[in-house]
Amino acid sequence: MNQTDTLIAIERAEVGYHEGFSNGHYNNHQKFSPAVPGLEWSQDQAWCQTFQSWAFQQADVKGLAPVTASCAAGVDWYRSRGRFSYYPAIGAMVFFGPSGGSHVGLVHMYDADYAYTIEGNTNANGSAEGNGVYLKKRARRDSYLYGYGLPAFAEGIVTADPGLKAAPGCTYRATATSRESDAQPATPLEAVLPWVSSNQLIWAATHTLAEEQAMGNGTSRPADDVALVQDALEQLMGVTPGDPHSVFEAETQQLFERFTREKLGHSEVAGNGVPTTQELVELGERSGLFNVRAGSSPALELPWVNLNQVIWASTHSAQDEKAQPVGSADPRADVALVQDGLEKVMHTAVADERGIFEAATQSLYDDFRRTVLNFAGSDAVGAPGEQSLTELGQRSGLFQVRVGSLPAGGAPSGPGVDGMGEIAPKQVTFHRYTTQGTLADWITEACAAAGVHASSAWVKGFKTAVARESSGNPNACNLWDSNAVTPPGYSKPEDFGDGYPRNGPVRRLNGELTPFQCSRGVVQCIPQTFAAYHAPGTSVNIYDPVASIAASIRYVRKRYGVALDGSDLAAKVQQFDPNRPPHGY
């Protein structure tokens, strides 16, 4: 057998092995630590990486992997040798968790959706307490799966990485199976319990209320993890912490101390209200609400990329992008980071000018969504979204993502788009709307954004107007009427809507340049009107039906004097009256 198959065969032979069991728990006592010179000290500790070090030693390929008990060290080892990828490969070490530091396995087979692995110190039910060696089936798109270390096997390596098609010692295959993979069933995907980060929770327990609230929600933020801990404490202790939900302050600390004393039998001074990883594991297991892993603390130093600025750049011309004055409202620095991230993850140079988001950047970004994130259809094309951009930042390790204000001819960045009402027309974006929802839902949300009650008059009126304006298609772009021009001072934007010509079938624009002033969206606003009546807190995407309807509500209120409750909408604006023929407004 070659080196790859020998390694996989050795690990497969260990499937079913279990660590020691004492005092009602598995105890991390296993045979691998004493058998690896230099890792004897790791006995009775987490051993997923130690198992890999042992297997490489047994296969006589010890030099192809680090001899370490640390997953993070394993990631660094492969990165430093240029042998790290975000695509699976046969015989690759697959790393999990933030920066790959939480867990590791070995890939013996992969397809378009899953990597099939051999893992030590894991289990069959998805709890945080690993107990043995198992075959696992891991979703490639799972955010917990970080990436792959590629051993330099003598026979080369078979990989799904398109960037390595021409690399020496690499064979590209979209799907692949090792000789040692057989019909043995893999353990199903782990139970879908959320993960909490012990690092983030310890950070929250040792920082002030103001510091916690300043971090907000989302990736690398402790709020969601704290909320799960509070829910678990409430379930087990029968008491609701008096702190705000998702804030780890005095009352949560006191209740956590009670849990450690009364449920875990710890002394009164142990922990002082600050959780330890093992205490959190116990809390998660006993409540059944979460799993625990280590993770990055919120004190990250990576630069921020502004989602709205990247979207704006992706839907505007190079001329518009270059016209933005240098400063906080200039998207070029953010676009440059995105391009760097794409080059790092995709192993491909971006042909566009640095900082300018044009066709080559768009094409590589679409490829990233299709091949790395496994997005399909409309999700894999068009302007970047928050999820894909966040994934790119995390996988490249180059930036974090936030939503903020857009470039506006030199206007200061201000409080961000969430607080913006009227915007400049050139701030409008033109990317495809893909989120689900009904027309009734859109109208109700838009009424709230526009500051009116969602009365039957507003709902009935907009149902009538939407049917007449766009037949309910939020991505409609009129390419033929008198509005379809580009006024002086503007340039054609890159549009991702559905183009409606005067005659002929509707066609997907998919980045095609279109006249700036085309009527667009579910109520067919032109960008100038949408911008002038933009509702605070709504998207600046003209194809977003909630933002478009909200702007239209504000427009008819101002232009025609429609009442707050919409009771005179049909009387004052004929296009909204089902009892009269259609009429422009």
N, C-alpha and C positions, 0 to 999 in steps of 0.2 A: 504493500500500500504506500501511497505517497504521504507526505508529511501532514497534509490537511486531513485525509481520511484516518490516519493513525491517531491524530489528536481527537477527532470526533468520536472514534471508536472507544478510546479510553474513557472519555467523559460519559458516553452512552452506557458503558458498563457500570457506572456508579449510580445510574438512575434508580431510585428506591432506597438509597442509603439515607439513614436518619442520624441526627446528632443525639447526644445524651438527653435524658429526661430526669428531672428531680424537683421535688417540692411543688409538683403540679405544673411545672413549666419545662419546655425545652431549654437547654442551658448553654448552647454554643460549644459544647465539648465534642470534638470530632477528631478524626484520624489524620487530617490533612496538615494542620499546623506543625506537629512534631516531625512530619516527613519532609518538610521543606527547609533546608539549611538557611538560617537567618530569619525565619518566621516562627520559630518555636514560641516566641513571646506572645504571639497572637492567639494562642489557645484560649478558649472560653470567651472569645470576642466574635463579632460578626465576621463571617468567613467566606462570603461569596467570592471575593477577589483571591483569597488564599487558595480556594479550590481551583481557580484558573491557574494560578502559579504552580500548584501541584501537578495539574494535568499537563501543562507545557513541559514540566520537568520529566514526567513519566514518558512523554512522547519523544524525549531527547531533542526538543526544540526550545530549550529554556531561553536561548538568546533572542527568540522572536516575540517575547513578552516581558514586561517588567516583573521582577521578583518582589512583590509587595503585597500588603494586605489592604491597601488603600485604592479605592476606585478612582478617586481624583488623581492620584499619582499615575494610575494607568492611563487616564486620558492625557495627562501631560506628557507621558512617555511617548505615546503614539504621535501626538501633535508635534513634539520636538523633532521627530524623524520624518515629518511630512507624510505620515501614514494614517491620517484620520479622515473620515468621510461621514456624510449624512445619509449614505445609502448602504444597505446591507451587502454582505459578501459572505461566501461560504468559508467557515473557519474564522470569521471576524469576531472580535470581542465587542459586545453591544453594551453600552453604558446607559444608565437611567438616572433620572432626577436632575436637579439644577446643576448645570455644568458637568453632568455625568458622574457626580460624586456619591450617589446613593446606592447603586446596585450594579451588578454586571452579570452577563451570561455569554454563551458562545452560540453563534448562528450555525445551524446545520442545514437549513433550507429557507428559502424565501420566495414569495410571490408578489403580486402587485399590491396586496393589502397587508400581508403579515410577514413577520420574521419568526421562524420556528427555532427555539433556543434550548440549550441545556444550561440550567442554572443551579448553583448551590446556595444554601441558606435561604431557601424560599419555601413555598408551601402550595397546597392545592386550593385553598379557600380565599386567598387574597388578604388575610389578616397581616398585621405587622410582624408577627412572630414567625420567622423562617424556621424550618426544622429539618430540611433534607435536600436531596438532589432531585430535580424534577425536569420533565420536558414541558416547555411552556409555548404558548402561542401568543405573540405580542403584535398588537396593531401598529403598523409602521407610522400611522398618523397620530398616534397617542402622544400628547405633549410631554408625558413622562419619559418617553424614549428620547434620549439625547443624541446619540450618534455611535459611530463604529470605529474601532481600532483595527487596522488591517495588517496582520502579520505578514512578513516578507517570506512566504513559503518558497522552497526551492523550485517547486513546479509552477509558481505564480499563484495568483488569486483570481477567483471568479467573482465579479462585482456587478451591482446594478447601477453604479455611478457612471452617468453618461460622460462626465468630464474626464474619466480615466480610460476611455475607449482606445486611445492611442498610446497610453502610458506603458512603458516596458514592464513586463511581468504581470500585466492585467488583462483579463478577458472579460468583455462586457456581455452580460446576459440579463435581460429584464426579469426573468425568473430562473431559479436554479435549485438543484437538489444534490446533496452529497451522496456518495455511494453508500454511506452508512445510515442515511435516512431510510426508514422503512415504514411499514404500516402501523407501527406503534402509535397509539393516540397521544396527542399532546394534551397537557392540562389546559382546559379552556382559559379564556381571558380572565384575569383576576376580577373579583367582585368590584363593582363600580362604586366603591366608597371614596369620598373625597380625601385628599391628602392634606395634612397640615405640616408646616415646617417648624421643627423644634427651635431652630435658630430665630425665626421670626417671632415666635411666642415669647422666648426668653427676652428678645429685644423689647417687645411690647411691655412685658412685666417690669422692665427696668428703665423705662422712659416715661416722660410726663404725658399728661393728657393732650397738651397742645402738640407735642411731637408726634403722638400717635395719629391724631386727627389730621395733621398736615400730610401724613403719608397717603391718605385716601385708600381706595380699593384697587384691586387688580393684582397682576403679577408682581411679585417681590414687595407686596404690601401686606402688613399683618392683620388688617381688619377682618377679612373673611375667616382667617384661621382662628382669631380670638372669638368670633361669633360662634364657631363650632364648639370651641372649648366651653364657652358659657352655656350653650345648649346642653352639652354633655353633663356639666355640673348640675344644671337644673334638673335633668332627668334622674341622675343618681342621688342627689342630695335633697331633692324635693323643695329647693329654694331657688328663686330667681335672683341672680346678682343684681344689686342696685345700680351698678355702673351702666352707662349707655351701652346698648348692644354693639359689640365689636371693639370696645375700649377696655383694656386690661388695667384697671386701677384698683383702689384699696379694697372694695367689696368683692371683686373677683378674686383678688389675692387671698383674702380671708376665707372665702369659700373653697378655694383650691387647697389651702392649708387644712381645712376641715376634712376635705376628701382624703388627703394623704394621711391624716391622723386616724380617721374613723374607718376608712375603707382599706387603706394600705398598711396601717399599723405603724406609721412613722412617728418619730418623736415630735414634740411640739415645736422644737426649734429647727427641725430639718427643712431646708428649702427656703424658709422665710417668705413664703408666698410666691417664690420664683420657681416655675416648673423645671424639672429635669426631663431629659428625653425619655427615660424609663417610666417616670410617672405619667407622662403624656401617653405613652404606649398603653399603659394600664387603663387610663381614662378612655382612650379611644376604643379599646377592646371591650371594656365593661359596658360602655354605652352603645357600642355598635354604630357610632356615627362617623368615625374617620379612621384613617391610617396615619402613621407618623413617619416622617423622614426628615433628615437634616436638610437644610437649604440655606440659600443666601439670606443674610440679614437685609433689612431695608436700606441700609446705608451704602447704596451703590454709587459708584463714581462714574458710571458710563454716561456719555453725552446723551442728550434728549433729541429725538427726532419728532417733528411736529406733523402729525398725520394730515391735517388739513392743508398744510403747505405742500406736502408731497402730492396729495390729490390734485391740488391746484396746478402744480407743475406738470403733472401727467396729462392734464386736459387743456393745456395752453401751449402755444407755439414757443419755439426757441427765442423768437423775437420778444415775446411777452416776458419770458423768463429772464432774459438778459436785461430787460428794461427796468427790472426791480432794483431800487437803490440798495446798496450794501447795508446791512443792519439786521435787527431782530425780525423784520418782516420779509427778509430775503430768503427764498426757499433753496438757494443753491447749496448752502452748507449742508442742509438736511438731505438733499438729493445726492450729494457727494458721498455721504455716509451710507445711503441706500445702495449706491453703486459699488462702494467698497464691500458691503455685505454680500451683494450678489456675486461679485468676483470671488470672494472667499468661499462661499458655500457652493457655487456652481463651477468653480475652476475655469471660469471663462472671463476674458477681458471684455469690458463694456466699451463698445465702439463710439458711443456718444461722447461729446465734450463733457469733461468732468463738471458735475453740478447742473447739467442740463438734461432733463427727463424727456427724451425723444424716442424714436422708434426702436433703437437697439436696446435701450434700457427697458422699455415696455416689453419687448420680446423676451428678454432674459427673465424679467419678473414673472411673465406668464409661464415660462418654462419652470421656474422655481415652484410656482403654485401647482403645476401639473405633476412634476416629477418628485419633488421633495414632500409637498403637503398632500399630494394625491387629490387635489381639487379637480373638478370636472365641469364641463359645460360652461355656463355663464359665470360660475364662481372662479374659473381659472383665467379669465380675461378681464380687460378693463382696468380702471384705476385701482391702485392698491387699497385694500381694506384694513381695518384695525387688526384683525386676527392674523392675516398673512404678514403684515408689516411687523407685528410683535414677534411672530415666529422667526422672521428673518433676523431681527435684532438679537434674539436669544441664541439662535443657532450660530450666528457669526460672532457673537460676543462683543459687538461693536457699539450698540446703542440701545436705548430704551425708547418707548413710544408714548406720546401723550397727544391729546387733542388740544388744539389751541387756535389762535387767530390766524388769518390768512394774509398774504401779501396784498397791500392795497396802495400801490403807488407811493410807498414811503410812510404810510400811516403807522403809528406805533402799534406794537403787538397787542396791547391792552389786556383785558381780562380773559380773552379767548372767545371762541365763537359762541359758546353757550350763553354769553351775556350780550351778544350783538343783536341789534335790530336791523336798521337799514345798513346795507353793505354797498360797496362799489360794484358795478356790473362786472368788472373784470375779476371779482372774487368768486363769481358763480362757477360751479363745476358741472360737468356733463357726463357723469359716469352712471352706468346702468343700475337701476333699482332692482334688487333681487330678493329683498326680505318679503316674507309672507304677510298677509293681512287682507281684510275685506274692505270694500269701499266704505261701509258703515263705520268700521274701526278707524279708518283714515280720517273721515269727517269728524268723528268725535274727538280724536286726538288733536286735530287741527283747530277745532273750536277752542279747546283748552289753551293751546299755544297762542291763539289770536286774542284770547281774553274774552270770549263770548261763551254763553251757555249753549250746549249742543241741543237746541230746541228742535222740534219736528220741522219747523220752517227752514232752518239751516240745513238739516239732513235731507229733506225732500227737495229743496232747491238745488243743492249740490249734486244729488243723484241725477237730477234732470240735466244740469249743465255738463257734468262729466260724460254722460251718455252721448251728448251732442258734440262735445269738444274732442273726445279721444276714444270713445267707445270703451272707456275704462282702462286703457293701456297707459300705465304711468310712464312708459318709455317712448311715447309717441313724439316724433320730431317732424314738423311740417316743412317740407323742402320746396314747396312750389308757390305759396301765396305771397302777397306783397311784403310780408315781414321778412322773407327769406333773403336778406341782404346783409352785407357787412358795412356798417356805417364808418365814416372817416374816424380814425383814431383807434379802431379795433382791428383785430386779425381773426381769421377763422380758427375756431377752437377744435381740438381733437374730441370727437363726439362718440359716445358709446350707446346712443339710443337706437330706436327703430325708425328708419327714414321712410316717410310717406311721400312718394313723388306724386305729380298730378295724375299720371296714368302709370299702370304697371304695379307689380307686387311690392309689398313692404319689404325692405331689406335691412339686415343688421348692419349698422354703421361700423362698429368695432374699431374705433379710433380714427375713422375717416374725418378729414377736415370738412366742416360745414359752415355755412354763413352764420355769423354771430347772432343775428337778430331773429333766427327761426323761432316760431312758436313751439314750445316744448312742454311735455309733461301732461298730467292727467287733466288739467284745466287750461292747457295751451297758453301759458304765460310766455312773454318774451323775456330775455334775461334782465333788461333794464327795469321792467315792472316788478319782476320777482325780487330783484335787488332792492328797489326802493321801498317795497312793502314787506320785506323779509321779517318773519316773526322771531323774536329772541328765543334762543334755545332750540331752534330747529336747524336741520341740515342746510348747508349752502348748495346742495346738489339739486338742480332744478327738476330732476326726475324723481326726487323723493316726494311721494304723494302728500304726506302730511305737511311738509314744508311748502309745497306748491299750493295746496288748498288753504293753508293758514295765510299765505301771502295774498291769495285771492280774496279771502274774507276781509283782510285789512284794506285791500284795494277798493272793494265795493262799499265798504263802510265810509271810506274817505271820499271816493269819487261820486257816489250816488246818495250818500247820507242814509244808508240802510241802518235801521234800528239795532240796538244791541241784541235783542232777542230774535232778530231776523224776521219778525212778523210781516214786514213790508218788502222783503227781498223780491218775491215774485212780482209784486206790483211795480217796483222801481227798476228791475233789471229783467227784461223780457227773456233772456237766455235761460233764466232760472225758473220760468213759469211753464209748467207742463201743459197749460191750457192755451198757450199761444205758440205760434211757430217759432223756430230758432231765429236768433238774432245776435249778432256780435256784441260784445260788451267791452 
